């Protein structure tokens, strides 16, 4: 049994990670444990996301750990996983594409109750993500660019549901500093046992997500798209915890 800990440090690409000949058992999302592992063939990892997975090493030989996205293997995104005493084994070529594969998605996991207990009523905030039209480098939240975006103000113990609506043509991995949140739904599908993360990837073309945080860490915390060109273009807000 081997544990893989993967983080996507790309500026813009989502990488779909696969270990040929094996399945991945997802155990943690952004450092937060699931109630039980979820077995998949491959895991899409958006910029800034982190995943822990366990692999059962029961197929001796040599295999490629690689990205299934078009052109990524050719660009060098693969590495050999070689079993002991199989140094001369020839690995099969990485299979291209994701047809027929079981891919990880947020609704598959069952999250643990690790967030603090709220001491106030739930309130809602809507953040509309826009920008990039006609090649523009302007990216906005509710029509404003940071530092002019409206902060989310809360007190310690407040429960805040944030609805993220993506009106742009690109996905936005939204990252909250300082605390984690539960991912309640994605694209209108509500999750029965929400996982806990600090990054949520909001799909392009009218994608949506709802997350819920319980404010517990006082301070001013960035909530921003983790693609640098979007962040520098203004897609940044603050969560201010008093």
Residue pairs with C-beta under 8 A, 6 or more apart in sequence:
1 54
1 55
1 56
1 57
2 54
2 55
2 57
3 27
3 52
3 53
3 54
3 55
4 19
4 24
4 52
4 53
4 54
4 55
4 65
5 50
5 51
5 52
6 17
6 43
6 45
6 50
6 51
6 52
6 53
7 45
7 48
7 49
7 50
8 14
8 15
8 45
8 46
8 47
8 48
8 49
8 50
9 47
9 48
10 47
11 47
11 227
11 228
11 229
12 47
12 227
12 229
13 47
13 69
13 72
14 44
14 45
14 46
14 47
14 69
14 171
14 201
15 44
15 45
15 67
15 69
15 72
15 77
16 42
16 43
16 44
16 45
16 67
16 68
16 69
16 98
16 103
17 24
17 42
17 43
17 44
17 45
17 51
17 65
17 66
17 67
17 68
18 24
18 41
18 42
18 65
18 66
18 67
18 68
18 94
18 101
19 55
19 63
19 64
19 65
19 81
20 63
20 64
20 65
20 66
20 91
20 92
20 94
20 95
21 59
21 61
21 63
21 92
22 55
22 56
22 57
22 59
22 63
23 39
23 40
23 41
23 55
23 56
24 39
24 40
24 41
24 42
24 43
24 53
24 54
24 55
24 104
25 37
25 38
25 39
25 53
25 54
25 55
25 56
26 34
26 37
26 38
26 39
26 40
26 43
26 51
26 52
26 53
26 104
26 108
26 109
27 33
27 34
27 37
27 52
27 53
27 54
28 34
28 50
28 51
28 52
29 49
29 50
29 51
29 109
29 195
29 196
29 197
30 49
30 50
30 180
30 196
30 197
30 198
30 199
31 50
31 52
31 198
32 111
32 112
32 114
32 180
32 195
32 196
32 197
33 112
33 114
34 109
34 110
34 111
34 112
34 195
35 109
35 110
35 111
35 112
35 193
36 110
37 54
38 104
38 108
38 109
39 102
40 101
40 102
40 103
40 104
40 108
41 101
41 102
41 103
42 68
42 98
42 101
42 102
42 103
42 104
43 51
43 53
43 103
43 104
44 103
44 104
44 105
45 51
46 171
46 173
46 199
46 201
46 226
47 173
47 226
47 227
48 173
48 175
48 199
48 226
49 173
49 197
49 199
49 201
51 104
57 83
60 83
60 85
60 86
61 82
61 83
61 86
61 89
61 91
62 80
62 81
62 82
62 83
62 86
62 89
62 90
62 91
63 80
63 81
63 91
63 92
64 73
64 78
64 79
64 80
64 81
64 91
64 92
64 93
64 94
65 78
65 79
65 80
65 81
66 72
66 73
66 77
66 78
66 79
66 94
67 73
67 77
67 78
68 94
68 95
68 96
68 97
68 98
68 101
70 96
70 97
73 94
73 96
78 94
80 91
82 89
83 89
105 186
106 183
106 186
106 191
106 195
106 200
107 186
107 189
107 191
109 193
109 195
110 192
110 193
110 195
111 182
111 193
111 194
111 195
111 196
112 196
114 180
114 196
115 180
115 181
115 182
115 196
115 213
115 214
115 216
116 157
116 214
116 216
117 214
118 157
118 158
118 159
118 214
119 156
119 157
119 158
120 155
120 157
120 158
120 159
121 159
122 159
122 160
122 161
122 212
123 158
123 159
123 160
123 161
124 160
124 161
124 162
124 163
125 152
125 160
125 161
125 162
125 163
126 142
126 162
126 163
126 165
127 141
127 142
127 162
127 163
127 164
127 165
127 237
128 141
128 142
128 143
128 165
128 167
129 139
129 140
129 141
129 164
129 165
129 166
129 167
129 168
129 172
129 174
129 202
129 225
129 235
130 139
130 140
130 141
130 143
130 167
130 168
131 138
131 139
131 140
131 168
131 230
131 233
131 234
131 235
132 138
132 139
132 168
132 169
132 170
132 230
132 233
133 168
137 229
137 232
137 233
138 145
138 233
138 234
139 145
139 168
139 225
139 229
139 230
139 231
139 233
139 234
139 235
140 149
140 234
140 235
141 149
141 234
141 235
141 236
141 237
142 149
142 150
144 150
144 234
145 233
145 234
145 235
146 224
146 234
146 235
146 236
146 237
147 236
149 234
149 236
149 237
149 238
150 237
151 220
151 237
151 238
151 239
151 240
152 160
152 162
152 223
152 237
152 238
152 239
152 240
153 240
153 242
154 160
154 215
154 239
154 240
154 241
154 242
155 215
155 241
155 242
156 215
156 216
156 218
156 241
156 242
157 214
157 215
157 216
158 214
158 215
159 212
159 213
159 214
159 215
160 212
160 213
160 214
160 215
161 184
161 210
161 211
161 212
162 181
162 210
162 211
162 212
162 213
163 208
163 209
163 210
164 172
164 174
164 200
164 202
164 208
164 209
164 210
164 211
165 202
165 206
165 208
166 172
166 202
166 203
166 204
166 205
166 206
166 207
166 208
167 206
168 204
169 204
169 205
170 204
170 227
170 230
171 201
171 202
171 203
171 204
171 207
172 201
172 202
172 225
172 227
172 230
172 235
173 199
173 200
173 201
173 202
173 225
173 226
173 227
174 199
174 200
174 201
174 202
174 209
174 223
174 224
174 225
174 226
175 198
175 199
175 222
175 223
175 224
175 225
175 226
176 198
176 199
176 213
176 221
176 222
176 223
176 239
177 198
177 221
177 222
177 223
178 217
178 219
178 221
178 239
178 241
179 198
179 213
179 214
179 215
179 216
179 217
179 221
179 239
179 241
180 196
180 197
180 198
180 213
181 196
181 197
181 198
181 200
181 211
181 212
181 213
182 194
182 195
182 196
182 211
182 212
182 213
183 191
183 194
183 195
183 196
183 197
183 200
183 209
183 210
183 211
184 190
184 191
184 194
184 210
184 211
184 212
185 191
185 208
185 209
185 210
186 200
186 203
186 207
186 208
186 209
187 203
187 207
187 208
187 209
188 208
194 212
199 226
200 209
200 211
201 209
202 208
202 209
213 239
215 239
215 241
216 241
217 241
218 241
218 242
219 240
219 241
220 238
220 239
220 240
220 241
221 238
221 239
221 240
221 241
222 236
222 237
222 238
222 239
223 236
223 237
223 238
223 239
224 230
224 231
224 235
224 236
224 237
225 231
225 235
225 236
